[in-house]
Amino acid sequence: MQCNTNQEVVINNFYKLWNRKIESTVLYIFLVEIRYKDMKNLDSLPQEFYEYVEKNIFSDCDRLILKDRDRDYPFPVEFAITQIRCRRKTASKLSWLNGYTRFIYPCGQVAEQTTHQAVARYHSMLAGHGKRVADLTAGLGVDAFTMALASNKVTAVEYDSARAEAIRHNAAVIGLNDLTTVHADCTEWIGTSPDFDVIFIDPARRDDADSRTFRLSDSLPDIISCRSKILEKTNLLMVKVSPFLDISSAIRELPETCEIHSVCVRGECKEIMIIMSGVTTESTCTPGNITVKVVDLPQDVDRGEIECGVMPCLISSFECLFSELGNSDAPVAVSEDISVGSYLYDPNAGMHKIGAGSKLCRDLPGLKRMGPNTDIYVSASYYENFPGRIFRIDRLADKKFIKSLKGEGRSVVTRNYPVPASSLKASMGLKEDDTKFLFGMRMGARDKNIILDCTRIK
């Protein structure tokens, strides 16, 4: 089963593995994963195929390959082992879809690249309900399925034939009989397509050498060059991009941008979502009017809640204008602000991404940034809705206290500190702990190195 449309990529990846002297078993697994091509007969896979996957879901896949590759099974055993690997990799990422026994992964790569179920649900909330929606880069189909469950009429467009067949098969498994699957190059298909209320696109962010790329101009399709053609077909274009993309650059390159969403799952930034409007004026898409939102989502998803259109219970949320971003006006903490019982505030990754320290300190009286380049905050006041983790300061750790911690439980976090967290933890001989933390950071205008002993309270 060939996952990459460019044969050279497959060959190059093979030689990369060979040059690294990977064991023959792993090479065999790689080769069989790209060999299975009978994707048009997914519906005819026998019951024994699914029973094998379920029976061996916790088995060692390398041993399964060695044990079963030469046995006579009434199904492609290598493809079954690919299902096992993918289901393990997506156990929490796609838990509700993995609940369908006959849900198929066309290849291992889609398990790596597919949208997290919580993020897909958020996309569905942004798209709305009862809309005509096109997903131009459907991949495994998670976004298309989630939007279809929310009573939208969805067309899923996918360039890779194996993935397109898997979408068609999986839509039937889920019971989405009205979802339309199109096997086509979306940049060509959009020219003759009907209009849509919403168009969603997640451009591929890997180059010909299968290395990650982050710039919009390096994505496939190139959203910069094809956006005008797409916006002729819709008034709302949703573009999923890398969480490492520079927001300012994106706004310059995509002047139709009206909203930026930094989307996190349990504090980890998963993506930047750019919302573009097909109906814009100079006054609606200036930086002063572009809305920036940061949401932190729980990872669990329930199909019934998707169908009902229930907004997920957010862990936290934050909103401001693009023109309000920046940290230069945030007050900086002094030694007197570090006291036992005060609160330490660690923004989630989405907040770190956008850099909204000045806005946070204006909205939360008494909040101060720990240092000019240290994106962590302190206050004597408790702000329950802060977009990130909250800790109580137990002490300013001196050398004697740090020495006494050897063998104790502490998680270690560093922010703008000369020693990495892993090295600091190893040097102290600490065990992992979910509630007790040591924070190493530079504090104040003079960037003084300090370590704080804290207890997590949220």
C-alpha positions in Angstrom: 0.0 0.0 0.0 1.7 3.2 -1.2 1.0 6.1 1.2 3.0 8.7 -0.7 2.0 9.7 -4.2 5.6 10.4 -5.1 7.4 7.1 -5.6 10.8 8.8 -5.1 9.8 9.6 -1.5 9.2 5.9 -0.8 12.5 4.9 -2.3 14.4 7.7 -0.4 12.7 6.6 2.9 13.8 3.0 2.2 17.4 4.0 1.8 17.3 6.3 4.8 16.3 3.2 6.9 18.9 1.1 5.2 21.7 3.6 5.8 20.7 3.7 9.5 21.2 -0.1 9.6 17.7 -0.8 11.0 17.1 -4.4 11.6 15.6 -6.5 8.8 12.4 -7.0 10.7 11.7 -3.2 10.7 12.6 -2.9 7.0 10.2 -5.7 6.3 7.4 -3.9 8.1 8.1 -0.8 6.1 8.0 -2.6 2.8 4.8 -4.5 3.5 3.1 -1.3 4.6 3.5 0.2 1.1 2.8 -3.0 -0.8 -0.9 -3.6 0.0 -2.8 -1.9 -2.9 -6.2 -3.7 -2.8 -7.9 -0.7 -1.1 -11.0 -0.9 -3.4 -11.9 -4.1 -1.7 -11.9 -2.9 1.9 -15.6 -3.8 2.3 -14.7 -7.5 1.5 -12.1 -7.9 4.2 -13.3 -11.0 6.2 -14.4 -11.1 9.8 -11.2 -12.9 10.6 -9.2 -9.8 9.7 -10.9 -7.7 12.4 -10.8 -10.6 14.9 -7.0 -10.8 14.4 -6.6 -7.1 15.0 -8.8 -7.2 18.2 -7.1 -10.3 19.5 -3.5 -8.9 19.0 -4.1 -5.3 19.9 -1.6 -5.5 22.8 0.8 -7.9 21.1 4.4 -7.1 20.0 4.0 -6.2 16.3 7.6 -7.1 15.4 7.1 -10.6 16.8 3.7 -10.8 15.0 5.5 -10.1 11.7 8.1 -12.8 12.3 5.5 -15.3 13.5 2.7 -14.7 11.0 4.1 -13.3 7.8 4.5 -16.7 6.1 1.3 -18.2 7.5 -1.7 -18.8 5.2 -4.4 -16.3 6.4 -7.5 -15.5 4.5 -6.6 -11.8 4.7 -3.5 -9.6 4.3 -1.8 -10.1 7.7 0.7 -7.2 7.2 -2.2 -4.8 6.7 -3.8 -6.2 9.9 -0.6 -5.4 11.8 -0.7 -1.9 10.3 -4.1 -1.5 11.9 -2.8 -2.6 15.3 0.1 -0.1 15.1 -2.3 2.7 14.1 -4.9 2.0 16.7 -2.2 2.0 19.4 -0.8 5.2 18.2 -4.2 6.9 18.2 -5.6 5.2 21.3 -6.3 8.6 23.0 -6.1 10.8 19.9 -9.1 9.0 18.1 -10.7 7.0 20.9 -14.3 7.4 19.6 -13.4 6.3 16.0 -11.3 3.4 17.3 -14.5 2.2 18.9 -15.7 1.1 15.4 -14.2 -2.4 14.9 -14.2 -2.0 11.1 -12.6 1.5 11.0 -9.6 1.2 8.7 -6.3 3.1 8.5 -5.0 3.1 5.0 -1.3 3.5 6.2 0.7 4.3 9.2 1.5 7.8 8.2 -2.1 9.0 8.6 -2.0 8.0 12.3 0.8 10.4 12.7 -0.7 13.3 10.8 -4.4 13.1 11.5 -6.3 15.7 13.5 -6.9 15.0 17.2 -10.5 14.2 17.9 -10.9 17.2 20.3 -9.5 19.6 17.7 -11.7 18.2 15.0 -14.7 18.8 17.2 -13.6 22.4 17.7 -13.3 22.7 13.9 -16.9 21.5 13.6 -18.1 24.1 16.1 -16.3 26.8 14.0 -17.9 25.6 10.8 -21.4 25.6 12.3 -24.4 23.3 11.6 -26.6 22.7 8.6 -23.9 24.0 6.2 -22.4 22.9 2.9 -18.8 22.1 3.8 -15.9 21.0 1.7 -12.7 19.4 3.2 -10.1 19.9 0.5 -7.4 17.8 2.1 -9.4 15.1 3.9 -6.6 12.6 4.7 -8.0 10.0 7.1 -11.3 12.0 7.1 -11.5 12.8 10.8 -12.5 16.5 10.3 -14.9 15.6 7.5 -16.6 12.9 9.7 -16.9 15.2 12.7 -18.4 18.0 10.6 -20.8 15.6 8.9 -22.0 14.3 12.3 -22.9 18.0 13.2 -25.6 17.9 10.5 -23.5 19.4 7.7 -23.5 18.3 4.1 -19.8 17.4 3.7 -17.7 16.8 0.6 -14.3 15.2 1.4 -11.7 15.7 -1.3 -8.5 13.6 -1.2 -5.7 13.3 -3.7 -4.3 9.9 -2.6 -6.4 7.1 -3.9 -5.9 4.7 -0.9 -6.9 7.4 1.6 -10.0 8.3 -0.6 -11.1 4.7 -0.5 -10.6 4.5 3.2 -12.7 7.6 3.7 -15.5 6.1 1.6 -15.3 2.8 3.6 -15.1 4.5 7.0 -18.0 6.9 6.3 -20.2 3.8 5.8 -18.9 2.2 8.9 -19.7 5.3 11.0 -23.1 5.6 9.3 -22.4 8.8 7.3 -24.2 7.8 4.2 -24.6 11.4 2.9 -20.9 12.2 3.0 -19.5 12.6 -0.5 -16.0 11.4 -1.2 -14.0 12.8 -4.2 -10.7 11.4 -5.4 -9.1 14.5 -7.0 -6.4 17.2 -6.8 -8.3 19.9 -4.9 -6.6 22.8 -6.7 -8.0 21.5 -10.0 -11.4 20.3 -8.6 -12.2 23.6 -6.9 -12.3 25.3 -10.3 -15.5 23.4 -11.3 -16.9 22.7 -7.9 -20.2 24.2 -6.6 -20.1 26.9 -3.9 -19.8 26.0 -0.2 -20.7 27.8 3.0 -17.4 26.7 4.5 -14.2 25.3 3.1 -11.6 23.6 5.3 -8.1 22.9 4.2 -5.1 21.4 6.0 -2.2 21.7 3.6 0.6 19.1 3.8 3.6 20.3 5.7 6.3 17.9 4.4 8.7 18.4 1.6 9.9 15.9 -1.1 12.4 14.5 1.4 9.5 13.9 3.9 10.9 16.6 6.3 8.6 18.9 8.2 8.0 22.4 6.8 6.5 25.4 8.6 6.2 28.2 6.1 2.9 28.7 4.2 4.8 28.8 0.9 6.2 25.4 1.5 2.9 23.7 2.1 1.0 21.6 -0.4 -1.2 22.9 -1.8 0.3 26.4 -1.6 -2.5 28.2 0.2 -0.9 31.6 -0.6 -1.2 31.1 -4.4 -4.5 29.2 -4.4 -6.5 31.1 -1.8 -8.1 33.5 -4.3 -9.5 30.6 -6.3 -10.9 28.9 -3.1 -12.4 32.2 -1.8 -14.4 32.5 -5.0 -16.3 29.4 -3.8 -17.0 30.3 -0.2 -17.4 33.1 2.3 -15.5 31.3 5.1 -12.2 29.5 4.6 -10.6 27.6 7.5 -6.9 27.0 7.1 -5.1 24.6 9.5 -1.4 25.4 9.8 1.6 24.4 12.0 1.7 25.6 15.6 5.2 26.8 14.8 4.0 29.3 12.1 4.8 32.9 12.8 1.4 34.6 13.2 2.6 38.0 12.0 3.9 36.5 8.8 0.7 34.6 8.2 -1.4 37.8 8.4 0.9 39.5 6.0 0.8 36.6 3.5 -3.0 36.0 3.9 -4.5 39.5 4.1 -8.1 38.1 4.1 -7.5 36.8 7.6 -10.1 37.8 10.1 -9.5 35.4 13.0 -6.5 33.4 14.5 -7.2 30.5 16.8 -4.4 28.9 18.8 -5.8 25.4 19.6 -4.5 23.4 22.5 -5.4 20.0 24.0 -4.6 19.8 27.7 -2.1 22.6 27.5 -0.3 21.4 24.3 -0.6 23.6 21.3 -1.8 21.4 18.4 -2.3 23.9 15.6 -3.0 27.5 14.5 -6.3 27.9 12.7 -6.6 30.8 10.3 -10.1 32.0 9.5 -10.4 33.9 6.2 -13.4 35.7 4.9 -14.4 35.9 1.3 -16.3 39.1 2.0 -13.7 41.6 3.3 -13.0 45.3 3.3 -9.9 47.2 4.3 -11.6 48.0 7.7 -12.5 44.4 8.5 -9.1 42.7 8.0 -6.7 45.2 9.5 -4.6 44.0 12.5 -6.6 46.1 14.8 -9.7 44.1 13.9 -8.3 40.6 13.7 -9.4 38.5 16.6 -6.9 36.1 18.3 -8.3 33.3 20.4 -6.6 30.6 22.5 -8.6 27.6 23.6 -7.5 24.6 25.7 -9.6 21.6 25.1 -10.2 18.3 27.0 -9.1 15.3 25.0 -12.2 13.1 25.3 -14.9 13.3 22.7 -18.4 11.8 22.7 -20.3 11.2 19.4 -23.6 12.2 20.9 -22.2 15.6 22.0 -20.9 16.2 18.4 -24.3 15.4 16.9 -26.1 17.7 19.4 -23.7 20.5 18.7 -22.8 20.9 22.4 -19.8 23.2 22.9 -17.0 21.3 24.7 -16.3 22.3 28.3 -13.1 24.3 27.7 -10.3 24.0 30.2 -9.6 27.6 29.5 -10.0 30.3 26.9 -8.5 33.7 26.1 -9.4 36.3 23.5 -8.0 39.6 22.3 -7.2 41.7 19.2 -4.0 41.1 17.3 -3.0 44.7 17.9 -3.1 43.9 21.7 -0.5 41.2 21.5 3.0 41.8 23.0 4.8 41.6 26.3 6.7 45.0 26.4 4.1 46.7 28.7 3.8 43.9 31.2 5.1 44.9 34.7 8.1 42.9 35.8 8.3 41.2 39.2 10.7 42.2 41.9 12.0 40.2 44.9 9.2 41.4 47.2 6.6 39.8 44.9 8.1 36.3 45.5 6.6 35.2 48.8 5.3 32.0 50.3 1.6 31.6 49.5 1.7 33.7 46.4 0.6 32.2 43.1 2.7 31.3 40.1 1.0 31.3 36.7 2.4 29.2 33.8 0.5 30.0 30.5 -0.4 27.0 28.3 1.5 26.5 25.0 -1.0 28.5 23.0 -0.6 31.5 25.2 3.2 31.2 25.0 2.8 31.1 21.2 0.8 34.4 20.8 2.7 36.4 23.5 0.0 38.3 25.3 1.7 39.3 28.6 0.7 42.9 28.5 -3.0 42.1 27.9 -2.9 39.4 30.7 -1.4 41.9 33.2 -4.0 44.6 32.3 -6.9 42.2 32.7 -5.7 40.6 35.9 -4.7 43.3 38.5 -1.5 42.6 40.4 -0.3 40.0 37.9 3.4 40.5 37.0 5.7 38.9 34.5 8.7 37.1 36.1 11.2 38.7 33.8 11.4 40.6 30.5 12.1 37.3 28.7 10.5 34.9 31.2 6.9 34.1 30.2 5.6 33.1 33.6 3.7 35.2 36.0 3.2 35.8 39.7 0.6 37.5 41.9 -0.7 37.5 45.4 -4.2 37.1 44.0 -5.7 33.9 42.8 -7.3 34.0 39.3 -9.1 30.7 38.7 -9.7 31.3 35.0 -6.1 31.9 34.0 -5.3 30.2 30.7 -2.7 27.8 32.0 -1.5 26.0 35.1 -1.6 27.6 38.5 0.8 26.9 41.4 1.2 28.0 45.0 4.7 29.1 45.9 5.9 27.1 48.9 9.5 28.5 49.2 12.4 30.1 47.4 14.7 27.2 47.1 18.3 27.7 48.3 21.2 25.3 47.9 20.6 23.6 51.3 17.0 22.9 50.5 17.8 21.7 47.0 20.4 19.3 48.4 17.9 17.9 50.8 15.5 17.0 48.0 17.6 14.1 46.6 15.4 11.1 46.0 12.2 13.1 46.7 9.4 13.6 44.2 9.4 16.8 42.1 8.6 17.7 38.5 11.0 20.2 37.1 10.1 23.1 34.7 12.5 25.7 33.4 11.7 29.0 31.7 14.5 31.1 30.4 16.9 29.3 32.7 20.6 28.4 31.8 20.1 24.7 32.7 17.6 22.4 30.9 14.9 20.9 33.1 16.1 17.3 32.3 19.7 18.2 33.5 18.4 20.0 36.6 16.2 17.0 37.5 19.0 14.5 36.9 21.6 16.5 39.0 19.2 16.6 41.9 18.2 12.9 41.7 14.5 13.7 41.7 11.5 11.4 41.1 8.6 12.5 39.0 5.6 14.0 40.8 2.3 15.4 39.5 1.7 17.9 42.3 5.1 19.1 43.6 7.2 21.2 41.2 10.5 23.0 41.0 10.5 26.0 38.6 13.9 27.3 37.4 13.8 30.8 35.8 15.4 34.2 35.4 13.6 36.8 37.5 13.4 40.6 37.5 14.9 43.2 35.3 18.4 41.9 35.9 17.5 38.3 35.1 18.5 36.8 38.4 18.5 32.9 38.4 16.0 31.5 41.0 14.4 28.2 41.8 10.9 28.1 43.3 9.4 25.1 45.1 5.7 25.0 44.3 2.5 23.0 44.6 0.2 22.7 41.7 -3.4 23.7 42.5 -4.9 23.8 38.9 
